[in-house]
């Protein structure tokens, strides 16, 4: 089981959280101008990264807030947790391989 450190509540078991998908996906400014293919790409196409991945999580059984996690999808190591609206941390190459 993962232990996830909520920025507001501290470290909790992953069963208190819900995964929210890839972080930092920006909604199109003018969605009605998109073609069907462009809209489908926005809605459904996501990175399938092997390694460092920025994700959104919701502390559904705690403070009920959203936040971002930088996690290695191979090892499941959580390298950083940061609040929505904050810039993702810069990770040194040596940390990427943890």
Steps between C-alpha positions, in 0.01 A plus 500: 500500500619849418532760771414840353590823677205738468629861503238585765449179704837328486578139413201270454433160335402508133154363587408854617569641153365480147722522195413790268713434195782692340578841651549828316253435216369840393146538375485656151416872502248464219367141511218566251762577235665158532445227249357170621848347484657787699224478763539122527877544541444749782250273677659160458864509390744500790865422547577143594832569660737238631687690769427845644136600465308798634157395632198656669363346819192579709501448876142377495498352853685793657511870420331442159760711317679436172880501473776379271746216545824430314530121498725247334262259325757220502593500868191686630733728699342838567767764444292812570156619599387853421181703508286583199625817334858450615771425248628143495833457676817457299639151551868423462588218257631280785157515669320393181649151522392430859 
